[in-house]
Amino acid sequence: METCQRTAYAAGRRAYRYPLKGFTPEARDTLSILPSGRVAGDRVLGVRFADTPAPDHAWSPKTGMLALVNTPGLARLEARFDDLAGRLCLSLDSQTLVDASLGADGRQRIAEALSTFVLALEHNPLVGHPERMPLRVIGDGATPRYHDNEAGQVTLHGRASLHALAWAVGGGDLSELRFRSNIAIEGADAWEELGWLGRRVRIGLVEFQVARSKVRCLATHANPATGERDLSMMTTLMATFAQERPTFGVALVPTGAGGVVRVGDAVKLVER
């Protein structure tokens, strides 16, 4: 017999996908969860260094890619991807940096524009590393594959955990965009979601297994508005909350064929 525990949770006011690996999110009202366990349109593109040997259609660690972990200034860029047109637009302070299709010429234009922007930043992985040039834009724009973990997975955090972390770093607002989750939920106690490992959770009509906790990296140190590394999130998570590894949020795997998750959907822990 199936029982559902505590129904006070709800998917938060926004959900997110990240079409271009390591860049800014797109806020969404709905997320389509694929049977593969990934969000449609999520991490379907990436920007690789020239000396990263993996084929363009294959996964590789983010250390071989241009991303917030090595280039905090990327947070200043707004990335928007048109799935139907296969077109990527990057803008800075509301001014278009590049707007191009995913054809060969368009990919080259995107790579060149990013190279120019990144080389002008104080902290970047290109200066002194000519072997990483030229950058190359990878991905077919349809297949989610460039996640931190090769298995992909949908990520979730509780907003109460975010508020607890905000208090630990001095109070005030702390943007959840630092943590690049797909789903943020309301109603759970601080850090409660970390205790769901191995459990099942239903969001709307989609059921998930809570597969693992999410260990965080230097990308979380970057202020999403300024692109500056202004807070030591990894140190705070370990020192203030006695974590062995800097952990925030969990990764989910659908137990069935996937489906649609909507902002405001009920979130329920399920036992069988």
NORMO-V656389 format. One record per residue. N is the residue number from 1. PHI is phi in degrees with one decimal (999 if undefined). Layout:
# NORMO-V656389
N|PHI  N|PHI
This chain:
# NORMO-V656389
1|999  2|-92.7  3|-127.9  4|-112.2  5|-93.6  6|23.8  7|-107.6  8|-79.9  9|-77.7  10|-154.5  11|-61.9  12|-72.5  13|-70.0  14|-142.0  15|-128.7  16|-139.2  17|-132.4  18|-131.5  19|-56.5  20|-105.9  21|-51.2  22|80.7  23|-116.6  24|-74.4  25|-85.7  26|-110.7  27|-73.8  28|-131.5  29|-85.3  30|-136.9  31|-126.7  32|-91.8  33|-94.0  34|-81.6  35|-57.7  36|-68.8  37|94.0  38|-120.6  39|-87.5  40|-58.2  41|82.1  42|-97.4  43|53.1  44|-89.9  45|-133.1  46|-153.1  47|-125.1  48|-101.7  49|-74.8  50|-61.2  51|-91.6  52|-83.0  53|-78.4  54|-61.6  55|-60.4  56|-59.4  57|-88.6  58|-108.9  59|-70.8  60|-152.9  61|-61.6  62|-67.2  63|-63.2  64|-97.8  65|-132.4  66|-77.7  67|-160.0  68|-58.1  69|-61.8  70|-114.0  71|-139.2  72|-59.1  73|-64.4  74|-61.8  75|-62.1  76|-77.6  77|-87.1  78|-101.8  79|-107.3  80|-131.9  81|-120.2  82|-93.7  83|-59.9  84|-68.7  85|-85.3  86|62.3  87|-132.3  88|-112.8  89|-121.7  90|-117.4  91|-131.4  92|-131.1  93|52.3  94|68.7  95|-106.4  96|-66.0  97|-87.3  98|-159.9  99|-140.4  100|-148.8  101|-80.4  102|-93.1  103|-69.1  104|-57.7  105|-65.2  106|-64.5  107|-61.3  108|-65.1  109|-62.8  110|-63.1  111|-62.3  112|-67.3  113|-63.5  114|-67.0  115|-58.5  116|-61.3  117|-64.4  118|-68.0  119|-63.5  120|-86.1  121|-82.1  122|-66.0  123|-108.8  124|-154.3  125|-94.5  126|-101.4  127|-61.7  128|84.0  129|-130.5  130|-61.1  131|-67.4  132|-86.8  133|-105.5  134|-80.3  135|-65.8  136|-136.4  137|-87.5  138|-119.6  139|104.8  140|-92.5  141|78.8  142|-130.7  143|-98.8  144|-70.5  145|-149.2  146|-105.1  147|-79.7  148|-59.3  149|-107.4  150|-60.1  151|-74.7  152|77.7  153|84.6  154|-95.1  155|-110.4  156|-144.7  157|-138.1  158|-95.4  159|-69.7  160|-66.2  161|-64.6  162|-62.5  163|-65.3  164|-63.8  165|-68.6  166|-60.8  167|-61.6  168|-66.3  169|-100.9  170|116.1  171|82.6  172|80.8  173|-79.4  174|-129.4  175|-70.2  176|-71.0  177|-65.0  178|-59.6  179|-103.1  180|58.3  181|-76.9  182|-82.2  183|-132.0  184|-119.7  185|-113.6  186|-107.1  187|100.9  188|-81.1  189|-68.9  190|-57.4  191|68.9  192|-59.5  193|-61.8  194|-69.4  195|-88.0  196|-92.1  197|-55.7  198|84.7  199|-90.6  200|-112.1  201|-133.7  202|-110.5  203|-115.4  204|61.9  205|-102.6  206|-104.5  207|-101.9  208|-127.8  209|-95.5  210|-83.2  211|-88.1  212|-166.1  213|-84.6  214|-102.7  215|-84.9  216|-102.9  217|-128.9  218|-61.8  219|-56.4  220|-72.1  221|-77.9  222|-81.3  223|-67.2  224|-63.9  225|-92.4  226|-103.9  227|76.6  228|-98.1  229|-78.9  230|-113.0  231|-137.0  232|-91.6  233|-62.0  234|-63.4  235|-63.4  236|-62.8  237|-60.7  238|-79.6  239|-78.0  240|-78.7  241|-110.8  242|54.0  243|-91.9  244|-71.0  245|-132.0  246|-68.5  247|-120.0  248|-150.5  249|88.5  250|-136.5  251|-108.5  252|-117.5  253|-127.7  254|-65.2  255|-86.9  256|-128.0  257|-90.3  258|86.4  259|146.3  260|-112.1  261|-106.1  262|-116.4  263|-56.3  264|92.4  265|-58.7  266|-65.8  267|-119.4  268|-131.6  269|-75.0  270|-120.8  271|-121.5  272|-116.9
